[in-house]
Amino acid sequence: MQELRNQLPETRVTGQWGAESPSVDLEVPADIPAAQIEDGIIPATGTVTDDSGQLFGELLVWVSGGRLSALEFSWYGDTAPTELPDPGLVTVTVQ
């Protein structure tokens, strides 16, 4: 996972998943070393709670070709978020 951390300073947002979506596509320059990891969601989850401590959703990081490719904010319930959560409301669990 260190290779993915090394990609972070050079990672750029290239697009939103929708007009009001906080989920975004990411791009890492080709000259940054790729990680030896399978395509898909990395084995870590950012569980998101709301201000009252209730479970609200998850932050998922996607990888393609060994490079960070997307940050997805999936939510539970009927009201979709329009921005990323405050970092203090996120608990990261690595599988």
PyRosetta script that sets phi, psi and omega in degrees:
from pyrosetta import init, pose_from_sequence

init()
pose = pose_from_sequence("MQELRNQLPETRVTGQWGAESPSVDLEVPADIPAAQIEDGIIPATGTVTDDSGQLFGELLVWVSGGRLSALEFSWYGDTAPTELPDPGLVTVTVQ")
pose.set_psi(1, -15.9)
pose.set_omega(1, 179.0)
pose.set_phi(2, -60.4)
pose.set_psi(2, -35.9)
pose.set_omega(2, 179.0)
pose.set_phi(3, -60.3)
pose.set_psi(3, -38.8)
pose.set_omega(3, 177.9)
pose.set_phi(4, -67.4)
pose.set_psi(4, -40.7)
pose.set_omega(4, 176.7)
pose.set_phi(5, -60.9)
pose.set_psi(5, -38.7)
pose.set_omega(5, 179.8)
pose.set_phi(6, -65.5)
pose.set_psi(6, -24.5)
pose.set_omega(6, 179.2)
pose.set_phi(7, -75.8)
pose.set_psi(7, -25.3)
pose.set_omega(7, -172.2)
pose.set_phi(8, -53.0)
pose.set_psi(8, -46.1)
pose.set_omega(8, -177.2)
pose.set_phi(9, -61.0)
pose.set_psi(9, -25.8)
pose.set_omega(9, -177.3)
pose.set_phi(10, -102.3)
pose.set_psi(10, -1.8)
pose.set_omega(10, -177.8)
pose.set_phi(11, -74.7)
pose.set_psi(11, 135.4)
pose.set_omega(11, -179.7)
pose.set_phi(12, -124.2)
pose.set_psi(12, 145.8)
pose.set_omega(12, 173.7)
pose.set_phi(13, -78.3)
pose.set_psi(13, 129.9)
pose.set_omega(13, -179.0)
pose.set_phi(14, -112.0)
pose.set_psi(14, -9.5)
pose.set_omega(14, 178.1)
pose.set_phi(15, 175.0)
pose.set_psi(15, 156.6)
pose.set_omega(15, 175.6)
pose.set_phi(16, -93.7)
pose.set_psi(16, 154.9)
pose.set_omega(16, 179.0)
pose.set_phi(17, -77.3)
pose.set_psi(17, -13.7)
pose.set_omega(17, 178.5)
pose.set_phi(18, -172.8)
pose.set_psi(18, 166.7)
pose.set_omega(18, -174.5)
pose.set_phi(19, -56.0)
pose.set_psi(19, -37.3)
pose.set_omega(19, -177.5)
pose.set_phi(20, -113.5)
pose.set_psi(20, 8.6)
pose.set_omega(20, -175.7)
pose.set_phi(21, -81.5)
pose.set_psi(21, 136.5)
pose.set_omega(21, 173.4)
pose.set_phi(22, -82.3)
pose.set_psi(22, -10.5)
pose.set_omega(22, 178.5)
pose.set_phi(23, -73.6)
pose.set_psi(23, 140.5)
pose.set_omega(23, -173.7)
pose.set_phi(24, -137.9)
pose.set_psi(24, 154.5)
pose.set_omega(24, 170.0)
pose.set_phi(25, -87.6)
pose.set_psi(25, 145.6)
pose.set_omega(25, -178.3)
pose.set_phi(26, -122.9)
pose.set_psi(26, 156.9)
pose.set_omega(26, 176.3)
pose.set_phi(27, -139.2)
pose.set_psi(27, 134.7)
pose.set_omega(27, 176.4)
pose.set_phi(28, -113.7)
pose.set_psi(28, 130.5)
pose.set_omega(28, 179.4)
pose.set_phi(29, -55.5)
pose.set_psi(29, 146.6)
pose.set_omega(29, -176.3)
pose.set_phi(30, -62.8)
pose.set_psi(30, -24.2)
pose.set_omega(30, -178.4)
pose.set_phi(31, -82.9)
pose.set_psi(31, -2.4)
pose.set_omega(31, 176.1)
pose.set_phi(32, -88.0)
pose.set_psi(32, 130.1)
pose.set_omega(32, -177.2)
pose.set_phi(33, -57.6)
pose.set_psi(33, 138.7)
pose.set_omega(33, 177.6)
pose.set_phi(34, -80.6)
pose.set_psi(34, 153.2)
pose.set_omega(34, 175.8)
pose.set_phi(35, -87.8)
pose.set_psi(35, 150.9)
pose.set_omega(35, 175.5)
pose.set_phi(36, -88.9)
pose.set_psi(36, 82.1)
pose.set_omega(36, -177.1)
pose.set_phi(37, -146.1)
pose.set_psi(37, 147.3)
pose.set_omega(37, 179.4)
pose.set_phi(38, -68.8)
pose.set_psi(38, 151.1)
pose.set_omega(38, 174.4)
pose.set_phi(39, -62.6)
pose.set_psi(39, 146.1)
pose.set_omega(39, 177.8)
pose.set_phi(40, 126.7)
pose.set_psi(40, -157.4)
pose.set_omega(40, -178.7)
pose.set_phi(41, -79.8)
pose.set_psi(41, 133.2)
pose.set_omega(41, 178.2)
pose.set_phi(42, -65.8)
pose.set_psi(42, 156.1)
pose.set_omega(42, -177.7)
pose.set_phi(43, -78.9)
pose.set_psi(43, 57.5)
pose.set_omega(43, 175.6)
pose.set_phi(44, -153.7)
pose.set_psi(44, 146.3)
pose.set_omega(44, -179.8)
pose.set_phi(45, -132.0)
pose.set_psi(45, 138.5)
pose.set_omega(45, 173.4)
pose.set_phi(46, -101.8)
pose.set_psi(46, 99.0)
pose.set_omega(46, 178.9)
pose.set_phi(47, -75.4)
pose.set_psi(47, 131.4)
pose.set_omega(47, -175.7)
pose.set_phi(48, -111.2)
pose.set_psi(48, 129.9)
pose.set_omega(48, 172.6)
pose.set_phi(49, -112.0)
pose.set_psi(49, 162.5)
pose.set_omega(49, 175.6)
pose.set_phi(50, -90.0)
pose.set_psi(50, -176.9)
pose.set_omega(50, -176.5)
pose.set_phi(51, -60.7)
pose.set_psi(51, -24.1)
pose.set_omega(51, -179.8)
pose.set_phi(52, -92.2)
pose.set_psi(52, 2.6)
pose.set_omega(52, 178.6)
pose.set_phi(53, 89.6)
pose.set_psi(53, 3.5)
pose.set_omega(53, 178.9)
pose.set_phi(54, -79.8)
pose.set_psi(54, 142.6)
pose.set_omega(54, 178.1)
pose.set_phi(55, -60.5)
pose.set_psi(55, 127.5)
pose.set_omega(55, -176.4)
pose.set_phi(56, -115.4)
pose.set_psi(56, -36.3)
pose.set_omega(56, -177.5)
pose.set_phi(57, 175.6)
pose.set_psi(57, -161.4)
pose.set_omega(57, -178.3)
pose.set_phi(58, -141.7)
pose.set_psi(58, 147.4)
pose.set_omega(58, 168.5)
pose.set_phi(59, -101.5)
pose.set_psi(59, 127.4)
pose.set_omega(59, -179.6)
pose.set_phi(60, -121.7)
pose.set_psi(60, 135.3)
pose.set_omega(60, 178.7)
pose.set_phi(61, -107.9)
pose.set_psi(61, 126.7)
pose.set_omega(61, -179.3)
pose.set_phi(62, -102.3)
pose.set_psi(62, 146.8)
pose.set_omega(62, 178.3)
pose.set_phi(63, -127.6)
pose.set_psi(63, 140.7)
pose.set_omega(63, 174.6)
pose.set_phi(64, -139.0)
pose.set_psi(64, 127.3)
pose.set_omega(64, -179.5)
pose.set_phi(65, 61.7)
pose.set_psi(65, 29.5)
pose.set_omega(65, 179.8)
pose.set_phi(66, 78.3)
pose.set_psi(66, 10.9)
pose.set_omega(66, -178.6)
pose.set_phi(67, -125.4)
pose.set_psi(67, 145.2)
pose.set_omega(67, 175.1)
pose.set_phi(68, -56.1)
pose.set_psi(68, 131.7)
pose.set_omega(68, -175.9)
pose.set_phi(69, -128.4)
pose.set_psi(69, -19.2)
pose.set_omega(69, 179.3)
pose.set_phi(70, -164.8)
pose.set_psi(70, 154.1)
pose.set_omega(70, 170.4)
pose.set_phi(71, -123.1)
pose.set_psi(71, 117.3)
pose.set_omega(71, -177.2)
pose.set_phi(72, -111.0)
pose.set_psi(72, 132.6)
pose.set_omega(72, 173.3)
pose.set_phi(73, -108.4)
pose.set_psi(73, 99.1)
pose.set_omega(73, 177.0)
pose.set_phi(74, -93.4)
pose.set_psi(74, 144.9)
pose.set_omega(74, -175.1)
pose.set_phi(75, -128.9)
pose.set_psi(75, 161.0)
pose.set_omega(75, 176.8)
pose.set_phi(76, -109.4)
pose.set_psi(76, 135.6)
pose.set_omega(76, 178.2)
pose.set_phi(77, 109.5)
pose.set_psi(77, -170.4)
pose.set_omega(77, -173.4)
pose.set_phi(78, -93.8)
pose.set_psi(78, -20.9)
pose.set_omega(78, -175.2)
pose.set_phi(79, -98.9)
pose.set_psi(79, 112.0)
pose.set_omega(79, -179.7)
pose.set_phi(80, -75.3)
pose.set_psi(80, 138.6)
pose.set_omega(80, 175.6)
pose.set_phi(81, -71.7)
pose.set_psi(81, 152.0)
pose.set_omega(81, 178.0)
pose.set_phi(82, -113.0)
pose.set_psi(82, -2.7)
pose.set_omega(82, 177.0)
pose.set_phi(83, -148.5)
pose.set_psi(83, 161.9)
pose.set_omega(83, 178.0)
pose.set_phi(84, -68.1)
pose.set_psi(84, 152.0)
pose.set_omega(84, -177.8)
pose.set_phi(85, -73.6)
pose.set_psi(85, 160.3)
pose.set_omega(85, 171.6)
pose.set_phi(86, -61.0)
pose.set_psi(86, 133.6)
pose.set_omega(86, -179.1)
pose.set_phi(87, -55.7)
pose.set_psi(87, -28.1)
pose.set_omega(87, 179.0)
pose.set_phi(88, -67.8)
pose.set_psi(88, -14.2)
pose.set_omega(88, 179.5)
pose.set_phi(89, -98.2)
pose.set_psi(89, 6.0)
pose.set_omega(89, -176.7)
pose.set_phi(90, -112.6)
pose.set_psi(90, 130.6)
pose.set_omega(90, 174.5)
pose.set_phi(91, -117.3)
pose.set_psi(91, 120.1)
pose.set_omega(91, -176.9)
pose.set_phi(92, -92.3)
pose.set_psi(92, 131.7)
pose.set_omega(92, 176.1)
pose.set_phi(93, -122.4)
pose.set_psi(93, 126.3)
pose.set_omega(93, 177.9)
pose.set_phi(94, -101.6)
pose.set_psi(94, 129.3)
pose.set_omega(94, -180.0)
pose.set_phi(95, -87.6)
pose.dump_pdb("model.pdb")
